[in-house]
Amino acid sequence: MLQKIAPENIASLMEGLSQWRYQPERGGSISRDWKFVDFSEAFGFMTRVALLAEQHNHHPEWSNVYSRVSITLTTHDAGGLSSRDIDLAQRIDTL
């Protein structure tokens, strides 16, 4: 089972994720928003994220309204933010 990241380690791990926001609620999560040209681009991005998430067996909480996509990552089994969330965020950023 993965362990929740200790609060004193969060700032250093977030340095490479400048567009993600840390939220301490629910044991900790990170979120990011994207704005695309239209729904088709947003949906294409979500499809790529879905395939990536399935490959890593770690699935985001997300929402989509037309050209906007919001993603929140947390590890429910760990009770908050874990290394899986940081890793998936980094992989999503490469898309």
C-alpha positions as CSV (number, residue, x, y, z in Angstrom):
1,M,0.0,0.0,0.0
2,L,1.2,3.5,-0.9
3,Q,1.9,6.0,1.9
4,K,0.7,9.5,2.0
5,I,3.4,12.1,1.4
6,A,4.5,13.8,4.6
7,P,3.5,17.5,4.8
8,E,7.1,18.6,5.1
9,N,8.0,16.9,1.7
10,I,5.1,18.4,-0.4
11,A,6.8,21.7,-1.3
12,S,9.9,20.1,-2.7
13,L,7.8,17.6,-4.8
14,M,5.6,20.4,-6.1
15,E,8.6,22.4,-7.5
16,G,8.4,20.5,-10.8
17,L,4.6,20.9,-11.0
18,S,4.3,24.7,-11.1
19,Q,0.8,24.7,-12.8
20,W,-0.6,22.3,-10.3
21,R,-2.2,23.5,-7.0
22,Y,-1.8,21.6,-3.7
23,Q,-5.0,21.4,-1.7
24,P,-4.7,20.1,1.9
25,E,-8.3,19.0,2.1
26,R,-9.1,15.2,2.2
27,G,-5.5,14.4,3.2
28,G,-4.1,16.3,0.3
29,S,-4.6,16.5,-3.5
30,I,-3.2,18.3,-6.5
31,S,-5.3,20.0,-9.2
32,R,-4.8,21.7,-12.5
33,D,-7.1,23.3,-15.1
34,W,-6.6,23.4,-18.9
35,K,-8.3,25.6,-21.5
36,F,-8.4,24.3,-25.1
37,V,-9.6,25.8,-28.4
38,D,-12.8,23.7,-28.4
39,F,-14.5,20.6,-27.1
40,S,-12.8,18.3,-29.6
41,E,-9.3,19.3,-28.4
42,A,-10.4,19.0,-24.7
43,F,-11.9,15.6,-25.3
44,G,-8.8,14.4,-27.2
45,F,-6.7,15.4,-24.2
46,M,-9.0,13.6,-21.9
47,T,-8.8,10.5,-24.0
48,R,-5.0,10.6,-23.8
49,V,-5.1,11.1,-20.1
50,A,-7.6,8.2,-19.7
51,L,-5.3,5.8,-21.6
52,L,-2.3,6.9,-19.5
53,A,-4.3,6.6,-16.2
54,E,-5.5,3.1,-17.2
55,Q,-1.9,2.1,-18.1
56,H,-0.8,3.2,-14.6
57,N,-3.9,2.0,-12.8
58,H,-4.4,5.4,-11.2
59,H,-7.5,7.3,-12.2
60,P,-8.1,11.0,-11.8
61,E,-11.1,12.9,-10.6
62,W,-12.0,15.2,-13.4
63,S,-14.5,17.4,-15.1
64,N,-15.0,18.8,-18.5
65,V,-17.1,21.8,-19.7
66,Y,-16.8,22.4,-23.4
67,S,-13.1,23.5,-23.8
68,R,-12.1,23.3,-20.2
69,V,-10.7,20.3,-18.3
70,S,-10.0,20.1,-14.6
71,I,-8.1,17.3,-13.0
72,T,-7.6,16.4,-9.3
73,L,-5.3,13.7,-8.2
74,T,-5.3,12.0,-4.8
75,T,-4.7,8.4,-3.7
76,H,-7.7,7.2,-1.8
77,D,-6.0,4.1,-0.5
78,A,-3.2,6.3,1.1
79,G,-5.7,8.8,2.5
80,G,-4.3,11.7,0.5
81,L,-1.4,12.7,-1.8
82,S,1.1,10.0,-2.7
83,S,4.0,9.5,-5.1
84,R,1.5,8.0,-7.6
85,D,-0.2,11.4,-7.9
86,I,3.1,13.2,-8.4
87,D,4.1,10.7,-11.0
88,L,0.8,10.8,-12.9
89,A,0.8,14.6,-12.8
90,Q,4.3,14.7,-14.4
91,R,3.2,12.2,-17.1
92,I,0.1,14.3,-17.8
93,D,2.2,17.4,-18.2
94,T,4.2,15.6,-21.0
95,L,1.0,15.2,-23.0
